[in-house]
Structures are given as structure tokens and as C-alpha cells.
Amino acid sequence: MPDASPAKWHLAHTTWFFETFVLRDHLPGYSLYDESWPYLFNSYYEGEGERHPRDRRGMLSRPSLDEILAWRGHVDAALETELDLLPPAALRLVELGLNHEEQHQELMLMDMQATLATNPLLPAAWASEAPPPAAAAAPEPLAWLEGKRGIVEIGHGSPGFAFDCERPRHQALLHPHALADRLVANAEWLRFIDDGGYSRPELWLADGWAWVKAERIEAPLYWQRGEAGWMRFGLEGLKPISPAAPVGHISYYEADAFARWAGARLPTEVEWESAASAIDPDSGNQLDRAGPAAPASAQGEGLRQMFGDLWQWTMSAYLAYPRFRPEEGTVGEYNGKFMVNQFVLRGASCATPRGHSRASYRNFFYPHQRWMFSGLRLAKDL
């Protein structure tokens, strides 16, 4: 799949980030481990020159995994030796690099699932535990909770780390609205399918309808219909659809069409962040705890599943905040240049490293993409 990269490439790229932007640029006399490798492992930094095409990364049989791990060890050792001597600008890049690597931990799982799904044997990445009994039951009735209204503040404003696209903190206006108390569940998506959701053009944006027709989309990614009903392929292998689990691996187009079918809409990122700001980001279902199939009831009353499980599509285009300023230098390409033709997702997914998520975090993807762990929460006007 053109968007996916091998796990070996992720290991190499995150190593390249530290070697290039920290050691090469801030450690006098440092020599690159191998001068031919930056071409292979630069992702999209135009300021760093030409690079290997993304859709051909899977063809890189060399360098070997052992060579890349030796490189990682070399770079780690150099960083540990020099860390206390690095200037503040370099230490900020180290912090950025650590958060960048956490992003790639999730990307590796996304890409592993995409790769395994193309294997006719449908191999599992790991053995799955039996889901809790409630996960196989029907979802709890959806409830609506009124959101804040008037002037609110969003964006990162605390001393901790944030990516440049999360800043600056600023005011925004909220009109009367309500958010669903949980994510949309598989059982509800099955009703959308049974009601002809993928064959009714009145439910779809023009680009979305063109995508459905061109790609012959009939269900979320990794779903397949068998003799016993719908099945879903995940990192744990091919399993029956769990009705109460949140529906995942859907595009913006699908999320928007479902919301229209349900008589609702997607939330804005302002609505989502204003509601999530009082919720502990550590409360979510993630792979180190319950996994993505835990029912909404696992998170108590009020707004549930705000973090963990799945990233949640919003109707907000990925654009700069007022007075946005990208990072200085080539790392300024990290987020700012992608602020076009993409939509914001909020929260965190089952594969997000715990502690990496926060209310101000802005994930973003193109509207047709769905190999990431993406779901939806409904919203409506009041």
C-alpha cells in the first residue's frame, strides 16, 4: 500500500531524524554513520534534498535490519554522551524527536496491519485475548450531552510539549451544540450498510461519492463479508465483528456520510477540544490495557471514549491557528506545509503511546485515507 512503510524503515527514519537535526547540526566534528543513507530515510523534508520514493520503501532489502539497529545504537550512544553539552536549541529538537518517534510507533502498527492485510493467509501480528462479554453485546443507547457555548479558549497553553500546529492558544466561538456520549459502534454501521448507505449519493459529498464509485467501497477498511456474516481483520487476525466495539478504519468521506444518514454531523475541533479539556487523556482504551474492543461502559458516565480506541474525525479543515508560526529551520516542514486539503482528527487511538495524547493534539489525514485507527463521534446543533 503506497502510504505504508516497512517497520525497518520506521526504525531507520527516526534514527535519521536524531542524527541529522541534532548530531550533525549541533555536534561539531560529527560524521554521518553512512553518507548514502539520508537519501533512503528522509521522509518529506525538501530542505534536506532528494529522497527515495515513499511507495518504494518496501523494496529496500539493504541496509539490513542488523545494520539499522547498529546505526541506532551508534546514534543513541552519541546522544547520551553529548546530551548534557547540547545547547537549548538542540535539546528542543531532542524533545521533538522523541515525540516524533512516538508518532512512528503508532505508524508502525498502522503499516503492519496494512501489510498483513495484503497477505492471503491474513496472519495475526499477535494472539488475541478473548474480548470481554460486554464487547459482543449490542451497544448502549447513544446519549447527547450539551457542550459549552460562547467564547472558549483552545490550543496548547501549558508548559509541556506540543507540536507547533497546536499553538498558539486562542479564543474561538461555540454555538449551541451537543456531542454524542460515545463513538459510533459497529452495530450502528451495519445498519448504515443495510440501509444502502454506500449506494445512496444523497448522503455523500461529491468527492466522496466519486471515491466510493471509483474504489468500489462497500464497508470500512479491513471488513469482509463471509458465510457467517461480517468479519474484520486486525492486528489480532480475522475476527467476527463485535457489535458494541467502535467502528474503525473509516475515511472522512464515510464518517461524513454516516453522520448525514444519522441526522447529525461531525463535531468541529473546537467543540471536541472544549469538551475534552476536562477529561484525563490517560483514561482511554489503548493496547497496553484493554485494547480497542472494550465497550463504552468501561469509561464511566458522561463523555466516554474521548481518548484511546480511535482517532475521531472532525469537520474542521487542518489549517493554521491565528498567529501560527512554524518551527525555525528545516524542521519547520514538520506540520505547516501540510495545512491544505486535510481534515483534523482528535483524541488518540488504541495504538497511540500512552502519555502522547492530550486535548490539544491535532492529528490530520486526507479525506480518503483510512488505514489509520480512525472512527467518529456524532454532533448536532441545538
C-alpha contacts under 8 A as a table, 3 or more apart, distances in Angstrom:
res1	aa1	res2	aa2	distance
1	M	4	A	5.54
1	M	55	D	7.44
1	M	114	A	7.06
1	M	115	T	7.26
2	P	5	S	7.90
2	P	54	R	6.92
2	P	55	D	4.44
2	P	56	R	7.81
3	D	54	R	7.28
3	D	55	D	6.72
4	A	55	D	7.64
4	A	110	M	7.79
4	A	111	D	4.88
4	A	114	A	7.04
4	A	115	T	7.61
5	S	9	W	6.35
5	S	10	H	7.09
5	S	54	R	7.51
5	S	55	D	7.83
5	S	57	R	6.11
5	S	58	G	6.40
5	S	108	M	7.64
5	S	111	D	6.06
6	P	9	W	5.27
6	P	10	H	6.73
6	P	57	R	7.01
6	P	58	G	5.83
6	P	108	M	7.51
6	P	111	D	6.99
6	P	112	M	7.41
7	A	10	H	5.18
7	A	11	L	6.46
7	A	108	M	5.66
7	A	111	D	7.65
7	A	112	M	7.24
8	K	11	L	5.18
8	K	12	A	6.31
8	K	65	L	6.25
8	K	68	I	7.64
9	W	12	A	5.00
9	W	13	H	5.92
9	W	41	F	6.96
9	W	57	R	7.15
10	H	13	H	5.11
10	H	14	T	6.19
10	H	104	H	6.45
10	H	108	M	6.74
11	L	14	T	5.66
11	L	15	T	6.41
11	L	68	I	7.34
11	L	69	L	7.85
11	L	72	R	7.89
12	A	15	T	5.08
12	A	16	W	6.10
12	A	41	F	6.30
12	A	68	I	6.05
12	A	72	R	7.52
13	H	16	W	4.90
13	H	17	F	6.27
13	H	41	F	4.85
13	H	42	N	6.48
13	H	43	S	7.27
14	T	17	F	5.08
14	T	18	F	6.73
14	T	97	G	7.51
14	T	100	H	7.48
14	T	101	E	5.85
14	T	104	H	7.67
15	T	18	F	5.45
15	T	19	E	6.24
15	T	71	W	7.58
15	T	72	R	5.76
15	T	75	V	6.98
16	W	19	E	5.08
16	W	20	T	5.78
16	W	38	P	6.74
16	W	41	F	6.49
16	W	42	N	7.17
17	F	20	T	5.33
17	F	21	F	5.92
17	F	22	V	7.73
17	F	42	N	7.98
17	F	97	G	6.74
18	F	21	F	5.64
18	F	22	V	5.30
18	F	23	L	6.60
18	F	75	V	7.40
18	F	94	V	7.07
18	F	97	G	6.40
19	E	22	V	5.77
19	E	23	L	4.88
19	E	24	R	5.91
19	E	32	L	7.44
19	E	75	V	6.33
20	T	23	L	6.08
20	T	24	R	5.06
20	T	25	D	6.59
21	F	24	R	6.24
21	F	25	D	5.58
21	F	26	H	7.62
21	F	90	A	7.95
21	F	93	L	7.07
21	F	331	V	7.98
22	V	25	D	5.55
22	V	26	H	5.50
22	V	27	L	7.26
22	V	90	A	5.72
22	V	93	L	6.52
22	V	94	V	6.87
23	L	26	H	5.41
23	L	27	L	5.00
23	L	30	Y	6.53
23	L	78	A	7.84
23	L	79	L	7.36
24	R	27	L	5.94
24	R	28	P	7.58
24	R	30	Y	5.82
24	R	31	S	7.10
24	R	32	L	7.14
25	D	28	P	7.74
26	H	86	L	7.15
26	H	87	P	7.79
26	H	90	A	6.46
27	L	30	Y	5.73
27	L	86	L	7.64
32	L	35	E	5.77
33	Y	71	W	6.97
34	D	37	W	5.71
35	E	38	P	6.62
36	S	39	Y	6.18
36	S	40	L	7.46
37	W	40	L	5.11
37	W	41	F	6.30
38	P	41	F	5.22
38	P	42	N	5.64
38	P	51	R	7.60
39	Y	42	N	5.93
39	Y	49	G	7.85
39	Y	50	E	6.36
39	Y	51	R	4.50
39	Y	52	H	5.97
40	L	51	R	5.96
40	L	52	H	5.13
41	F	51	R	7.28
41	F	52	H	7.35
42	N	45	Y	6.59
42	N	48	E	7.50
42	N	51	R	5.90
42	N	52	H	7.65
43	S	51	R	7.19
43	S	54	R	7.55
44	Y	51	R	7.78
45	Y	48	E	5.51
45	Y	49	G	7.20
45	Y	330	T	6.85
45	Y	331	V	7.65
45	Y	333	E	6.38
45	Y	334	Y	7.83
46	E	49	G	5.32
46	E	50	E	7.10
46	E	330	T	7.93
47	G	330	T	5.61
48	E	330	T	7.52
52	H	56	R	7.34
52	H	57	R	7.22
53	P	56	R	5.51
53	P	57	R	6.78
54	R	57	R	5.55
55	D	58	G	7.35
56	R	59	M	5.50
56	R	60	L	7.53
57	R	60	L	5.65
58	G	61	S	7.71
60	L	63	P	7.22
61	S	64	S	6.45
63	P	67	E	6.00
63	P	68	I	6.69
64	S	67	E	5.17
64	S	68	I	6.37
65	L	68	I	5.10
65	L	69	L	6.14
66	D	69	L	5.11
66	D	70	A	6.17
67	E	70	A	5.08
67	E	71	W	6.26
68	I	71	W	4.95
68	I	72	R	6.22
69	L	72	R	4.97
69	L	73	G	6.20
70	A	73	G	5.05
70	A	74	H	6.25
71	W	74	H	5.01
71	W	75	V	6.21
72	R	75	V	5.17
72	R	76	D	5.96
73	G	76	D	5.12
73	G	77	A	6.06
74	H	77	A	5.26
74	H	78	A	6.29
75	V	78	A	5.13
75	V	79	L	6.19
76	D	79	L	5.17
76	D	80	E	6.14
77	A	80	E	5.15
77	A	81	T	6.12
78	A	81	T	5.16
78	A	82	E	6.18
79	L	82	E	5.26
79	L	83	L	5.45
80	E	83	L	5.35
81	T	84	D	7.71
82	E	85	L	5.33
82	E	86	L	6.34
83	L	86	L	5.44
83	L	91	L	7.69
86	L	90	A	5.89
86	L	91	L	6.39
87	P	90	A	5.40
87	P	91	L	6.42
88	P	91	L	5.00
88	P	92	R	6.26
89	A	92	R	5.24
89	A	93	L	6.55
90	A	93	L	5.00
90	A	94	V	6.30
91	L	94	V	4.88
91	L	95	E	6.33
92	R	95	E	5.11
92	R	96	L	6.23
93	L	96	L	4.86
93	L	97	G	5.90
94	V	97	G	4.92
94	V	98	L	6.20
95	E	98	L	5.17
95	E	99	N	6.43
95	E	161	F	7.80
96	L	99	N	5.24
96	L	100	H	5.97
96	L	163	F	7.82
97	G	100	H	4.80
97	G	101	E	6.06
98	L	101	E	5.09
98	L	102	E	6.40
99	N	102	E	5.01
99	N	103	Q	6.42
99	N	356	H	7.48
100	H	103	Q	5.12
100	H	104	H	6.51
101	E	104	H	4.95
101	E	105	Q	6.31
102	E	105	Q	5.04
102	E	106	E	6.84
102	E	352	T	7.80
102	E	353	P	6.39
102	E	356	H	7.23
103	Q	106	E	5.44
103	Q	107	L	6.31
103	Q	352	T	7.48
103	Q	353	P	7.99
104	H	107	L	4.60
104	H	108	M	5.85
105	Q	108	M	5.26
105	Q	109	L	6.76
105	Q	352	T	7.72
105	Q	353	P	7.39
106	E	109	L	5.28
106	E	110	M	6.36
106	E	351	A	5.33
106	E	352	T	5.51
106	E	353	P	7.13
107	L	110	M	4.96
107	L	111	D	6.02
107	L	372	M	7.87
108	M	111	D	5.11
108	M	112	M	5.94
109	L	112	M	4.99
109	L	113	Q	6.19
109	L	351	A	7.02
110	M	113	Q	5.37
110	M	114	A	6.35
110	M	371	W	6.43
110	M	372	M	5.68
110	M	373	F	7.29
111	D	114	A	4.97
111	D	115	T	6.07
111	D	371	W	7.77
112	M	115	T	5.12
112	M	116	L	6.05
112	M	125	A	7.87
112	M	235	L	7.85
113	Q	116	L	5.19
113	Q	117	A	5.99
113	Q	125	A	7.82
113	Q	234	G	6.46
113	Q	235	L	5.66
114	A	117	A	5.23
114	A	118	T	6.80
114	A	371	W	6.65
115	T	118	T	5.49
115	T	119	N	7.14
116	L	119	N	5.34
116	L	122	L	6.07
116	L	123	P	6.19
116	L	124	A	7.44
116	L	125	A	7.88
117	A	120	P	7.60
117	A	122	L	5.68
117	A	123	P	7.79
117	A	222	Y	7.27
117	A	233	F	6.97
118	T	122	L	7.31
119	N	122	L	5.33
119	N	123	P	7.22
122	L	233	F	7.58
122	L	237	G	6.49
122	L	238	L	6.93
123	P	237	G	5.96
124	A	127	A	6.79
124	A	234	G	7.39
124	A	235	L	5.48
124	A	236	E	4.85
124	A	237	G	4.10
124	A	238	L	7.65
125	A	235	L	5.08
125	A	236	E	5.90
125	A	237	G	7.14
126	W	235	L	6.67
126	W	236	E	5.45
126	W	237	G	7.84
127	A	236	E	5.68
127	A	237	G	7.88
128	S	236	E	5.12
128	S	237	G	7.89
131	P	135	A	6.17
131	P	136	A	7.54
131	P	293	A	6.88
131	P	294	A	7.46
132	P	135	A	5.45
132	P	136	A	7.50
132	P	294	A	7.09
133	P	136	A	5.78
133	P	137	A	7.10
134	A	137	A	5.23
134	A	244	A	7.58
134	A	294	A	7.97
134	A	295	P	6.51
135	A	138	A	7.95
135	A	242	S	6.28
135	A	243	P	7.21
135	A	244	A	5.38
135	A	245	A	6.12
135	A	293	A	6.32
135	A	294	A	5.91
135	A	295	P	5.33
136	A	242	S	5.09
136	A	243	P	5.89
136	A	244	A	6.14
136	A	245	A	7.84
137	A	242	S	7.61
137	A	243	P	6.25
137	A	244	A	5.84
138	A	187	A	6.92
138	A	243	P	5.55
138	A	244	A	5.15
139	P	185	A	6.60
139	P	187	A	7.14
139	P	243	P	6.57
139	P	244	A	4.17
139	P	245	A	7.53
139	P	295	P	7.60
139	P	296	A	7.96
140	E	244	A	7.58
140	E	296	A	7.70
140	E	297	S	7.84
142	L	180	A	6.55
142	L	181	D	6.49
142	L	182	R	6.84
143	A	180	A	5.75
143	A	181	D	5.47
143	A	182	R	7.87
144	W	178	A	5.94
144	W	179	L	5.59
144	W	180	A	4.66
144	W	181	D	5.85
145	L	178	A	5.23
145	L	179	L	5.41
145	L	180	A	6.31
145	L	181	D	6.38
145	L	302	G	7.54
145	L	303	L	7.52
146	E	176	P	7.75
146	E	177	H	5.98
146	E	178	A	4.09
146	E	179	L	6.43
147	G	176	P	7.14
147	G	177	H	5.73
147	G	178	A	5.16
147	G	179	L	6.66
147	G	271	E	7.11
147	G	274	S	7.93
147	G	275	A	6.56
148	K	174	L	6.90
148	K	176	P	7.34
148	K	177	H	7.73
148	K	271	E	7.66
148	K	274	S	7.04
148	K	275	A	7.31
149	R	152	V	7.65
149	R	173	L	7.34
149	R	174	L	4.70
149	R	175	H	5.38
149	R	176	P	5.55
149	R	177	H	7.65
150	G	173	L	5.38
150	G	174	L	4.96
150	G	175	H	6.39
151	I	171	Q	6.39
151	I	172	A	5.64
151	I	173	L	4.65
151	I	174	L	6.30
152	V	171	Q	5.55
152	V	172	A	5.47
152	V	173	L	6.31
152	V	174	L	7.16
152	V	274	S	7.19
153	E	169	R	6.62
153	E	170	H	5.39
153	E	171	Q	4.41
153	E	172	A	6.07
153	E	274	S	7.63
154	I	169	R	5.53
154	I	170	H	5.77
154	I	171	Q	6.46
154	I	172	A	7.18
154	I	270	V	6.80
154	I	273	E	6.72
154	I	274	S	6.82
154	I	360	S	7.06
155	G	166	E	5.34
155	G	167	R	5.45
155	G	168	P	5.93
155	G	169	R	4.11
155	G	170	H	6.39
155	G	360	S	5.32
156	H	162	A	6.63
156	H	166	E	5.56
156	H	167	R	5.47
156	H	168	P	6.43
156	H	169	R	5.43
156	H	360	S	5.59
157	G	167	R	7.54
157	G	168	P	7.17
157	G	169	R	5.55
162	A	166	E	6.29
162	A	167	R	7.66
162	A	361	Y	7.57
163	F	166	E	5.63
163	F	167	R	7.44
163	F	361	Y	7.90
164	D	167	R	5.57
164	D	324	F	7.69
164	D	325	R	7.13
164	D	326	P	5.84
164	D	327	E	6.56
164	D	335	N	7.32
165	C	320	A	6.66
165	C	321	Y	7.30
165	C	324	F	7.19
165	C	326	P	7.49
165	C	335	N	6.47
165	C	336	G	6.95
165	C	362	R	7.27
166	E	169	R	7.73
166	E	321	Y	7.78
166	E	360	S	6.07
166	E	361	Y	6.34
166	E	362	R	6.54
167	R	321	Y	6.85
167	R	324	F	6.43
168	P	321	Y	6.84
168	P	322	P	7.32
168	P	323	R	6.89
168	P	324	F	6.32
170	H	321	Y	7.88
170	H	322	P	7.29
172	A	270	V	7.20
174	L	177	H	7.99
174	L	270	V	7.44
174	L	271	E	6.96
175	H	381	D	7.85
176	P	381	D	6.14
176	P	382	L	5.16
177	H	379	A	7.14
177	H	380	K	5.65
177	H	381	D	4.34
177	H	382	L	4.85
178	A	379	A	5.68
178	A	380	K	5.48
178	A	381	D	6.45
178	A	382	L	6.82
179	L	267	P	7.29
179	L	377	R	7.41
179	L	378	L	6.13
179	L	379	A	4.47
179	L	380	K	6.67
180	A	183	L	7.27
180	A	303	L	7.50
180	A	377	R	6.19
180	A	378	L	5.34
180	A	379	A	6.01
181	D	302	G	6.20
181	D	303	L	4.45
181	D	304	R	5.72
182	R	296	A	6.43
182	R	303	L	6.40
182	R	304	R	5.15
182	R	305	Q	5.89
182	R	306	M	7.74
182	R	377	R	6.49
183	L	246	P	5.84
183	L	247	V	7.87
183	L	296	A	7.91
183	L	304	R	7.87
183	L	305	Q	6.63
183	L	375	G	7.20
183	L	376	L	5.76
183	L	377	R	4.62
183	L	378	L	7.42
184	V	188	E	6.64
184	V	189	W	7.44
184	V	246	P	5.61
184	V	247	V	6.24
184	V	375	G	7.43
184	V	376	L	6.03
184	V	377	R	5.92
184	V	378	L	7.39
185	A	188	E	5.42
185	A	189	W	6.50
185	A	243	P	6.55
185	A	244	A	5.52
185	A	245	A	5.44
185	A	246	P	4.07
185	A	247	V	5.11
186	N	189	W	4.97
186	N	190	L	6.14
186	N	241	I	7.17
186	N	242	S	6.70
186	N	243	P	4.89
186	N	244	A	6.21
186	N	245	A	5.94
186	N	246	P	5.70
186	N	247	V	4.71
187	A	190	L	5.12
187	A	191	R	6.60
187	A	242	S	7.83
187	A	243	P	4.45
187	A	244	A	6.45
188	E	191	R	5.18
188	E	192	F	6.49
188	E	243	P	7.98
189	W	192	F	4.89
189	W	193	I	6.32
189	W	247	V	7.00
189	W	258	F	7.83
190	L	193	I	5.04
190	L	194	D	6.11
191	R	194	D	4.95
191	R	195	D	6.00
192	F	195	D	5.18
192	F	196	G	6.61
192	F	197	G	5.12
192	F	258	F	6.98
192	F	261	W	7.47
193	I	196	G	5.30
193	I	197	G	5.08
193	I	198	Y	6.49
193	I	218	E	7.70
193	I	219	A	7.24
194	D	197	G	7.20
196	G	199	S	5.27
196	G	200	R	6.24
197	G	200	R	5.67
197	G	203	L	7.36
197	G	257	A	7.72
197	G	258	F	7.43
197	G	261	W	7.46
198	Y	201	P	7.91
198	Y	212	V	7.34
198	Y	217	I	7.17
198	Y	218	E	5.82
198	Y	219	A	7.67
200	R	203	L	5.93
200	R	204	W	7.50
201	P	204	W	5.39
201	P	209	W	6.25
203	L	257	A	5.08
203	L	258	F	7.63
203	L	260	R	6.09
203	L	261	W	6.32
204	W	207	D	8.00
204	W	208	G	5.78
204	W	209	W	5.44
204	W	253	Y	7.10
204	W	254	E	7.97
204	W	256	D	7.36
204	W	257	A	5.12
205	L	208	G	4.98
205	L	209	W	6.07
205	L	253	Y	7.03
205	L	256	D	7.96
205	L	257	A	7.48
206	A	209	W	5.22
206	A	210	A	6.27
207	D	210	A	5.11
207	D	211	W	6.18
208	G	211	W	4.97
208	G	212	V	6.17
208	G	253	Y	5.04
208	G	254	E	7.61
208	G	368	H	7.63
209	W	212	V	5.03
209	W	213	K	6.21
210	A	213	K	5.24
210	A	214	A	6.00
211	W	214	A	5.14
211	W	215	E	5.83
211	W	216	R	7.86
211	W	217	I	7.82
211	W	368	H	7.46
212	V	215	E	5.44
212	V	216	R	5.40
212	V	217	I	4.87
212	V	218	E	7.74
213	K	216	R	5.07
213	K	217	I	6.93
217	I	220	P	7.88
219	A	223	W	6.26
219	A	224	Q	7.86
220	P	223	W	5.74
220	P	248	G	7.07
220	P	249	H	5.88
220	P	250	I	5.31
221	L	248	G	7.98
221	L	249	H	5.42
221	L	250	I	6.51
221	L	370	R	6.76
221	L	371	W	7.07
222	Y	232	R	5.50
222	Y	233	F	5.11
222	Y	234	G	7.31
222	Y	249	H	7.55
223	W	230	W	6.72
223	W	231	M	5.67
223	W	232	R	4.45
223	W	233	F	6.50
224	Q	230	W	5.74
224	Q	231	M	5.32
224	Q	232	R	6.31
225	R	228	A	7.98
225	R	229	G	5.63
225	R	230	W	4.40
225	R	231	M	6.08
226	G	229	G	5.07
226	G	230	W	5.88
226	G	231	M	6.76
229	G	240	P	7.64
230	W	240	P	6.32
230	W	241	I	5.96
231	M	238	L	6.52
231	M	239	K	5.53
231	M	240	P	4.32
231	M	241	I	5.17
232	R	238	L	5.56
232	R	239	K	5.48
232	R	240	P	6.08
232	R	241	I	5.80
233	F	236	E	7.57
233	F	237	G	5.38
233	F	238	L	4.19
233	F	239	K	6.33
234	G	237	G	5.09
234	G	238	L	6.29
234	G	239	K	7.74
236	E	239	K	7.96
242	S	245	A	5.50
242	S	293	A	7.52
244	A	293	A	7.96
244	A	295	P	6.07
244	A	296	A	7.97
245	A	292	P	7.48
245	A	293	A	5.01
245	A	294	A	6.54
245	A	295	P	5.86
245	A	296	A	7.91
246	P	292	P	7.93
246	P	293	A	7.24
246	P	295	P	7.95
246	P	309	D	7.55
246	P	310	L	7.79
246	P	375	G	7.05
247	V	250	I	7.71
247	V	375	G	5.88
247	V	376	L	7.83
248	G	310	L	6.78
248	G	373	F	6.04
248	G	374	S	5.23
248	G	375	G	4.74
249	H	370	R	4.86
249	H	371	W	5.75
249	H	372	M	6.12
249	H	373	F	5.41
249	H	374	S	5.00
249	H	375	G	6.52
250	I	254	E	6.00
250	I	255	A	6.62
250	I	369	Q	7.71
250	I	370	R	4.99
250	I	371	W	7.89
250	I	374	S	5.88
250	I	375	G	6.16
251	S	254	E	5.17
251	S	255	A	6.25
251	S	367	P	5.83
251	S	368	H	5.22
251	S	369	Q	5.38
251	S	370	R	4.78
251	S	374	S	7.46
252	Y	255	A	5.02
252	Y	256	D	6.00
252	Y	313	W	6.45
252	Y	343	F	7.62
252	Y	366	Y	7.84
252	Y	367	P	4.61
252	Y	368	H	6.37
252	Y	369	Q	7.58
253	Y	256	D	5.26
253	Y	257	A	6.17
253	Y	367	P	6.02
253	Y	368	H	6.50
254	E	257	A	5.09
254	E	258	F	6.08
255	A	258	F	5.22
255	A	259	A	6.19
255	A	266	L	7.58
255	A	313	W	7.12
255	A	375	G	7.47
255	A	376	L	6.23
256	D	259	A	5.16
256	D	260	R	6.30
256	D	265	R	6.86
256	D	266	L	6.56
256	D	315	M	7.97
257	A	260	R	5.15
257	A	261	W	6.18
258	F	261	W	4.94
258	F	262	A	6.09
259	A	262	A	5.03
259	A	263	G	6.32
259	A	264	A	5.00
259	A	265	R	4.77
259	A	266	L	6.36
259	A	378	L	6.40
260	R	263	G	5.15
260	R	264	A	5.58
260	R	265	R	6.02
261	W	264	A	7.51
264	A	378	L	6.30
264	A	379	A	5.92
264	A	380	K	5.17
265	R	378	L	5.84
265	R	379	A	5.23
265	R	380	K	5.78
266	L	313	W	7.13
266	L	314	T	5.45
266	L	315	M	5.43
266	L	376	L	7.50
266	L	377	R	6.73
266	L	378	L	5.26
266	L	379	A	5.34
266	L	380	K	7.71
267	P	271	E	6.12
267	P	272	W	6.39
267	P	313	W	7.91
267	P	314	T	5.14
267	P	315	M	5.96
267	P	316	S	7.99
267	P	377	R	7.31
267	P	378	L	6.49
267	P	379	A	5.02
267	P	380	K	7.62
268	T	271	E	5.21
268	T	272	W	6.30
268	T	314	T	5.22
268	T	315	M	5.23
268	T	316	S	5.33
269	E	272	W	4.96
269	E	273	E	5.99
269	E	314	T	5.80
269	E	315	M	7.32
269	E	316	S	5.91
269	E	344	V	7.10
269	E	345	L	7.79
269	E	346	R	7.14
270	V	273	E	5.28
270	V	274	S	5.98
271	E	274	S	5.38
271	E	275	A	6.33
272	W	275	A	5.32
272	W	276	A	6.11
272	W	346	R	7.38
273	E	276	A	4.94
273	E	277	S	5.86
273	E	346	R	7.88
273	E	359	A	5.60
273	E	360	S	6.41
274	S	277	S	5.59
275	A	278	A	6.83
275	A	279	I	7.90
276	A	279	I	5.25
276	A	306	M	6.64
276	A	359	A	5.67
277	S	359	A	5.39
277	S	360	S	7.98
279	I	283	S	7.82
279	I	306	M	7.87
280	D	283	S	5.55
281	P	284	G	6.59
281	P	306	M	7.93
281	P	307	F	5.70
281	P	355	G	7.45
281	P	357	S	6.15
281	P	358	R	5.62
281	P	359	A	7.19
282	D	307	F	7.42
282	D	354	R	6.69
282	D	355	G	6.64
282	D	357	S	7.98
283	S	299	Q	7.22
283	S	307	F	6.68
283	S	308	G	7.60
284	G	299	Q	7.62
284	G	305	Q	6.22
284	G	306	M	7.13
284	G	307	F	4.63
284	G	308	G	4.06
284	G	309	D	6.72
284	G	350	C	7.91
285	N	289	R	6.41
285	N	290	A	5.47
285	N	291	G	5.62
285	N	292	P	6.11
285	N	294	A	6.92
285	N	305	Q	7.63
285	N	307	F	7.37
285	N	308	G	4.72
285	N	309	D	5.30
285	N	349	S	7.93
285	N	350	C	5.96
286	Q	289	R	5.55
286	Q	290	A	6.16
286	Q	291	G	5.06
286	Q	292	P	6.41
286	Q	308	G	5.44
286	Q	309	D	6.24
286	Q	349	S	6.81
286	Q	350	C	3.90
286	Q	351	A	6.11
286	Q	352	T	7.07
286	Q	353	P	7.94
286	Q	354	R	7.33
287	L	290	A	6.29
287	L	291	G	4.42
287	L	292	P	6.94
287	L	350	C	5.39
287	L	351	A	6.00
288	D	291	G	7.02
290	A	293	A	7.55
290	A	294	A	6.13
291	G	294	A	6.32
291	G	309	D	7.31
291	G	350	C	6.18
292	P	308	G	7.76
292	P	309	D	4.80
292	P	310	L	7.62
292	P	350	C	5.39
293	A	309	D	7.63
294	A	298	A	6.71
295	P	298	A	5.79
296	A	299	Q	6.03
296	A	300	G	7.77
296	A	304	R	6.27
296	A	305	Q	6.46
297	S	300	G	5.64
297	S	301	E	7.62
297	S	304	R	7.88
299	Q	304	R	5.72
299	Q	305	Q	6.92
300	G	304	R	6.91
301	E	304	R	6.93
303	L	306	M	6.83
305	Q	308	G	6.39
305	Q	309	D	6.73
306	M	347	G	5.78
306	M	348	A	7.82
307	F	310	L	7.57
307	F	311	W	7.85
307	F	347	G	4.68
307	F	348	A	5.00
307	F	349	S	6.93
307	F	357	S	7.50
308	G	311	W	7.41
308	G	347	G	6.74
308	G	348	A	4.70
308	G	349	S	4.34
308	G	350	C	5.00
308	G	351	A	7.89
308	G	352	T	7.32
309	D	348	A	6.96
309	D	349	S	4.61
309	D	350	C	4.37
309	D	351	A	7.98
309	D	373	F	7.94
310	L	347	G	7.46
310	L	348	A	5.98
310	L	349	S	3.92
310	L	350	C	6.09
310	L	373	F	5.30
310	L	374	S	5.07
310	L	375	G	5.41
310	L	376	L	7.98
311	W	345	L	5.76
311	W	346	R	5.61
311	W	347	G	5.41
311	W	348	A	4.99
311	W	349	S	5.09
311	W	373	F	6.09
311	W	374	S	4.63
311	W	375	G	5.82
311	W	376	L	7.55
312	Q	345	L	5.00
312	Q	346	R	5.17
312	Q	347	G	6.37
312	Q	348	A	7.88
312	Q	374	S	5.90
312	Q	375	G	5.01
312	Q	376	L	4.67
312	Q	377	R	6.39
313	W	343	F	7.45
313	W	344	V	6.33
313	W	345	L	4.42
313	W	346	R	6.67
313	W	374	S	7.00
313	W	375	G	6.46
313	W	376	L	5.40
313	W	377	R	7.50
314	T	343	F	6.97
314	T	344	V	5.72
314	T	345	L	5.64
314	T	346	R	7.22
314	T	376	L	7.81
315	M	343	F	6.89
315	M	344	V	7.34
316	S	343	F	5.83
316	S	344	V	5.79
317	A	340	V	7.75
317	A	341	N	7.23
317	A	342	Q	5.92
317	A	343	F	4.40
317	A	344	V	6.02
318	Y	339	M	5.38
318	Y	340	V	6.55
318	Y	341	N	7.44
318	Y	342	Q	5.45
318	Y	343	F	4.94
318	Y	344	V	5.29
318	Y	364	F	6.56
319	L	339	M	4.97
319	L	340	V	6.78
320	A	323	R	8.00
320	A	324	F	5.81
320	A	336	G	7.41
320	A	339	M	6.74
321	Y	324	F	5.28
326	P	332	G	5.07
326	P	333	E	7.69
326	P	335	N	7.63
326	P	336	G	6.11
327	E	331	V	6.25
327	E	332	G	4.25
327	E	333	E	7.91
328	E	331	V	6.71
328	E	332	G	5.39
329	G	332	G	5.60
330	T	333	E	5.85
331	V	334	Y	5.40
332	G	335	N	7.00
332	G	336	G	6.84
333	E	336	G	5.95
333	E	337	K	5.78
334	Y	337	K	7.40
335	N	338	F	5.74
335	N	339	M	7.27
336	G	339	M	5.66
337	K	340	V	7.72
338	F	342	Q	7.67
339	M	342	Q	6.89
341	N	366	Y	6.55
341	N	367	P	7.93
342	Q	364	F	6.19
342	Q	365	F	5.33
342	Q	366	Y	4.47
342	Q	367	P	6.26
343	F	364	F	5.45
343	F	365	F	5.83
343	F	366	Y	6.34
343	F	367	P	6.53
344	V	362	R	6.13
344	V	363	N	5.62
344	V	364	F	4.50
344	V	365	F	6.94
345	L	362	R	6.28
345	L	363	N	4.98
345	L	364	F	5.62
345	L	365	F	7.71
345	L	374	S	7.94
346	R	359	A	7.77
346	R	361	Y	6.58
346	R	362	R	5.86
346	R	363	N	6.17
347	G	357	S	6.71
347	G	358	R	7.08
347	G	359	A	6.74
347	G	361	Y	7.12
348	A	351	A	7.93
348	A	352	T	5.88
348	A	357	S	5.79
349	S	352	T	5.20
349	S	373	F	6.01
349	S	374	S	7.48
350	C	373	F	7.53
351	A	373	F	7.71
352	T	356	H	6.79
352	T	357	S	7.27
353	P	356	H	5.57
353	P	357	S	7.74
354	R	357	S	6.92
355	G	358	R	7.78
357	S	361	Y	6.46
358	R	361	Y	5.50
365	F	369	Q	6.56
366	Y	369	Q	5.61
369	Q	372	M	7.55
370	R	373	F	7.36
370	R	374	S	6.68
371	W	374	S	7.95
